[in-house]
């Protein structure tokens, strides 16, 4: 019985040391490099969420490129909605600073 208690204590100690390393690393990666987002709605169809309103896609968003201003035409970006600051929207970049867009 004493042997099992020693094994449990070692297992718990290894788990806690791994936990205290994994959590800061994960938080840093999600804050600085990339994060996972859920895409629902029809505005990006058929590229994202092709089945429609009943389903959703999960995407990995690259924060590093945006932080270094490496956004190009055709990239898909996530931004804060101007109408509702609590909501994020996902759109495709069609023009960059200084470009002129002709509608219609």
C-alpha positions as CSV (number, residue, x, y, z in Angstrom):
1,X,0.0,0.0,0.0
2,X,2.9,2.4,0.8
3,X,4.2,1.7,-2.7
4,X,1.0,2.9,-4.3
5,X,0.9,6.1,-2.3
6,X,4.5,6.8,-3.4
7,X,3.5,6.2,-7.1
8,X,0.4,8.5,-6.7
9,X,2.5,11.2,-5.1
10,X,5.1,11.0,-7.9
11,X,2.4,11.0,-10.6
12,X,0.7,14.1,-9.0
13,X,4.0,15.9,-8.7
14,X,4.9,15.2,-12.4
15,X,1.4,16.3,-13.4
16,X,1.6,19.6,-11.5
17,X,5.1,20.4,-12.8
18,X,3.9,19.7,-16.4
19,X,0.7,21.7,-15.8
20,X,2.6,24.8,-14.5
21,X,4.8,24.7,-17.6
22,X,2.1,23.9,-20.1
23,X,-0.4,26.6,-19.0
24,X,2.0,29.6,-19.4
25,X,3.3,28.3,-22.7
26,X,-0.2,27.8,-24.1
27,X,-1.4,31.2,-22.9
28,X,1.7,32.8,-24.6
29,X,1.1,31.0,-27.8
30,X,-2.6,31.9,-27.9
31,X,-1.8,35.5,-27.1
32,X,1.1,36.1,-29.4
33,X,1.2,33.6,-32.2
34,X,-2.2,32.1,-33.0
35,X,-5.6,31.3,-31.6
36,X,-8.6,29.1,-32.4
37,X,-11.9,30.7,-33.5
38,X,-15.3,29.4,-34.4
39,X,-16.8,30.6,-37.7
40,X,-20.5,30.5,-38.1
41,X,-22.7,32.5,-40.5
42,X,-22.8,32.8,-44.3
43,X,-20.7,35.8,-45.1
44,X,-17.6,33.7,-45.9
45,X,-19.3,31.0,-47.9
46,X,-18.2,28.8,-49.7
47,X,-14.6,29.2,-48.3
48,X,-15.7,28.9,-44.7
49,X,-18.8,27.2,-43.3
50,X,-20.0,25.9,-46.7
51,X,-22.9,23.8,-45.3
52,X,-24.8,26.9,-43.9
53,X,-26.3,28.1,-40.7
54,X,-26.6,24.7,-39.0
55,X,-22.9,24.0,-38.9
56,X,-19.7,25.9,-38.1
57,X,-16.0,25.8,-38.9
58,X,-13.1,26.0,-36.5
59,X,-10.1,28.0,-37.8
60,X,-6.6,28.7,-36.5
61,X,-5.9,32.5,-36.8
62,X,-2.3,33.7,-37.2
63,X,-1.6,36.7,-34.9
64,X,2.0,36.9,-35.8
65,X,1.5,38.2,-39.4
66,X,-1.0,40.8,-38.3
67,X,1.4,42.0,-35.6
68,X,4.1,42.4,-38.2
69,X,1.7,44.1,-40.7
70,X,2.2,41.2,-43.2
71,X,-1.5,41.2,-44.4
72,X,-1.9,40.7,-48.2
73,X,-4.8,40.7,-50.6
74,X,-6.8,37.5,-50.4
75,X,-5.9,36.9,-46.7
76,X,-8.8,36.2,-44.3
77,X,-8.7,38.3,-41.2
78,X,-10.6,38.6,-37.9
79,X,-11.5,42.0,-36.7
80,X,-13.7,43.6,-34.0
81,X,-17.2,44.5,-35.4
82,X,-17.7,48.2,-35.7
83,X,-21.4,47.8,-34.8
84,X,-20.9,45.5,-31.8
85,X,-17.5,45.6,-30.1
86,X,-18.2,42.4,-28.3
87,X,-18.4,40.5,-31.6
88,X,-15.5,39.5,-33.9
89,X,-16.1,39.2,-37.7
90,X,-14.1,37.4,-40.3
91,X,-13.5,39.0,-43.7
92,X,-11.3,38.5,-46.8
93,X,-8.9,41.4,-47.6
94,X,-9.6,42.8,-51.0
95,X,-7.6,46.0,-50.9
96,X,-4.7,47.5,-48.9
97,X,-3.9,51.0,-47.8
98,X,-3.7,53.4,-50.8
99,X,-5.8,51.1,-53.1
100,X,-8.8,52.4,-54.9
101,X,-11.9,50.2,-55.1
102,X,-14.5,50.7,-57.9
103,X,-18.0,49.5,-57.0
104,X,-20.4,48.2,-59.6
